[in-house]
């Protein structure tokens, strides 16, 4: 399995030679990641900018916004009641949480973040890898689809089990690059309904039944 993953990684690197490098503080990354749940990055960026505007750039003021102000700012992201509560609860304790996340190993960081409402293991892993440079392997909707079609997840494994395998087996840099390049492929070529298999550099490795 390791050799197959490394081969897919190499092929994706040829397609996407420039790595994804978000330029956000840990706090901005945490807020953006919560906002991005079940929506597009474009919507999440819009909502993040809305929050920066109404807080004067101090996102730690989010817990003190009125319900109307907060919901109005994040409404474009959908699931605004859940996301609003998640942001309030997380940011009330953010200075302490950020300090602990810098020191904790990834598995303990995941436990800490998932103790907050509406923050699951995928969201926690995204915050840790892009906000704190920790070695985690998040699996979002695009990753799931591509990994399944490539047959990389062993039968009977959960997505968390696969994430844990990746974290044991590869470096943080490998996992960050691989994670985001899988997302890029899922967005651009390996769509849910109409995958463009003929253009995909991984078609020889793919078990997708819709492939011509």
C-alpha positions in Angstrom: 0.0 0.0 0.0 2.8 2.4 0.8 4.4 2.0 -2.6 1.1 2.6 -4.3 0.5 5.8 -2.2 3.9 7.0 -3.1 3.3 6.4 -6.8 0.0 8.4 -6.7 1.7 11.1 -4.7 4.4 11.4 -7.4 1.9 11.5 -10.3 -0.1 14.2 -8.5 3.1 16.2 -7.9 3.7 16.3 -11.6 0.2 17.7 -12.2 0.4 20.1 -9.2 4.1 21.0 -8.7 3.3 24.2 -6.6 2.2 23.2 -3.1 -0.8 24.8 -1.4 0.4 27.2 1.2 -2.3 29.1 3.0 -1.1 32.4 4.6 -3.2 32.4 7.7 -2.5 32.7 11.4 -3.5 29.7 13.5 -6.6 31.7 14.7 -7.6 32.6 11.1 -7.0 29.0 10.0 -9.2 27.7 12.8 -12.1 30.1 12.0 -11.8 29.5 8.3 -11.8 25.7 8.8 -15.0 25.8 10.9 -16.6 28.0 8.3 -15.6 25.8 5.4 -17.5 22.7 6.7 -19.9 21.5 4.0 -19.5 24.6 1.8 -17.0 26.0 -0.7 -13.7 27.7 0.1 -15.1 30.7 -1.7 -18.0 31.0 0.7 -15.7 30.4 3.7 -13.4 33.1 2.6 -16.3 35.5 2.2 -17.5 34.7 5.7 -14.1 35.1 7.2 -13.7 38.5 5.6 -17.2 39.4 7.0 -16.0 38.5 10.5 -12.8 40.4 10.1 -14.8 43.5 9.1 -17.3 43.4 12.0 -14.6 42.6 14.6 -12.1 45.2 13.3 -9.7 42.4 12.5 -9.8 41.0 16.0 -11.4 37.5 15.6 -11.2 37.0 19.3 -14.1 39.3 19.6 -16.4 36.8 17.8 -17.8 35.3 21.1 -18.9 38.8 22.1 -20.9 39.5 18.9 -24.6 39.6 19.1 -26.4 36.6 17.7 -27.7 38.7 14.8 -24.3 40.1 13.9 -22.6 36.7 14.0 -25.4 34.9 12.0 -25.5 37.7 9.4 -21.7 37.4 8.9 -21.6 33.7 8.4 -24.9 33.0 6.8 -23.4 32.5 3.3 -21.6 29.4 4.6 -24.8 27.6 5.6 -25.2 25.6 8.9 -24.8 29.0 10.6 -26.3 28.0 13.9 -23.9 25.1 14.4 -20.9 27.0 13.1 -21.8 30.1 15.2 -21.8 27.9 18.3 -18.6 26.2 17.4 -16.8 29.5 16.9 -18.1 31.0 20.1 -17.1 28.0 22.2 -13.7 27.5 20.6 -12.7 31.2 20.6 -13.7 31.8 24.2 -10.7 29.7 25.1 -8.6 30.3 22.0 -5.4 31.8 23.7 -5.2 28.8 26.0 -6.1 26.3 23.2 -3.6 27.7 20.8 -0.8 27.5 23.4 -1.6 23.9 24.1 -1.9 22.9 20.5 1.6 24.2 19.8 3.0 21.8 22.4 0.7 18.8 22.1 1.4 15.8 19.8 -1.2 15.6 16.9 -3.3 12.8 18.5 -3.7 14.9 21.7 -4.4 18.0 19.6 -7.2 16.2 17.8 -8.7 15.1 21.2 -8.6 18.7 22.4 -10.2 20.2 19.3 -12.9 17.5 19.0 -14.0 18.3 22.6 -15.6 21.4 21.2 -19.1 21.3 19.7 -19.4 20.6 16.0 -15.6 20.1 15.5 -14.9 16.6 14.1 -11.7 14.8 13.5 -11.4 16.1 9.9 -11.8 19.7 10.9 -9.3 19.2 13.8 -6.8 17.7 11.5 -7.1 20.6 9.0 -6.6 23.1 11.8 -3.5 21.2 13.0 -1.8 20.7 9.7 -2.4 24.1 8.2 -2.5 26.2 11.4 0.2 24.5 13.4 2.3 22.5 10.9 1.5 19.2 12.6 1.6 15.9 10.9 -2.0 15.0 10.2 -3.9 13.7 7.2 -7.4 15.2 6.9 -9.8 13.5 4.6 -12.5 15.7 3.1 -15.3 14.9 0.6 -13.0 15.2 -2.4 -10.2 13.1 -0.7 -12.8 10.4 0.1 -14.0 10.1 -3.4 -10.5 10.0 -5.0 -9.1 7.6 -2.4 -12.0 5.3 -2.9 -11.8 5.3 -6.7 -8.1 4.7 -6.5 -8.7 1.8 -4.2 -6.2 3.1 -1.6 -8.3 2.5 1.5 -8.2 -1.1 2.6 -11.6 -2.8 2.8 -13.0 -2.5 6.3 -11.0 0.5 7.3 -12.6 3.7 8.5 -11.4 7.1 7.2 -9.9 7.8 10.7 -8.0 4.5 10.5 -6.6 5.5 7.1 -5.6 9.0 8.4 -3.8 7.4 11.4 -1.9 5.0 9.0 -0.8 8.0 6.9 0.3 9.9 10.0 2.4 6.9 11.2 3.9 6.2 7.8 4.7 9.6 6.2 6.0 13.0 7.1 3.9 16.1 7.8 5.0 17.7 4.6 4.2 14.6 2.5 0.7 14.4 4.1 0.0 18.1 3.6 0.9 18.0 -0.1 -0.9 14.7 -0.7 -4.0 15.8 1.1 -4.4 19.0 -0.9 -3.4 17.6 -4.2 -6.1 14.9 -3.8 -8.6 17.8 -3.2 -7.3 19.6 -6.4 -7.8 16.4 -8.4 -11.3 15.9 -7.0 -12.3 19.4 -7.8 -10.8 19.6 -11.3 -11.0 16.1 -12.8 -12.4 13.5 -10.5 -15.9 15.0 -10.0 -18.7 13.2 -8.2 -21.0 13.0 -11.2 -18.9 13.5 -14.3 -15.3 12.5 -13.7 -13.1 13.5 -16.6 -11.3 10.1 -16.6 -9.7 10.5 -20.0 -7.8 13.6 -18.9 -6.6 12.1 -15.5 -3.0 11.2 -15.1 -4.0 8.5 -12.6 -6.4 6.6 -14.9 -4.1 3.6 -15.2 -4.2 3.3 -11.4 -7.9 3.8 -11.0 -10.7 1.3 -10.3 -13.5 3.8 -11.1 -16.1 1.8 -13.0 -17.1 4.9 -15.0 -13.7 5.1 -16.6 -13.7 4.5 -20.3 
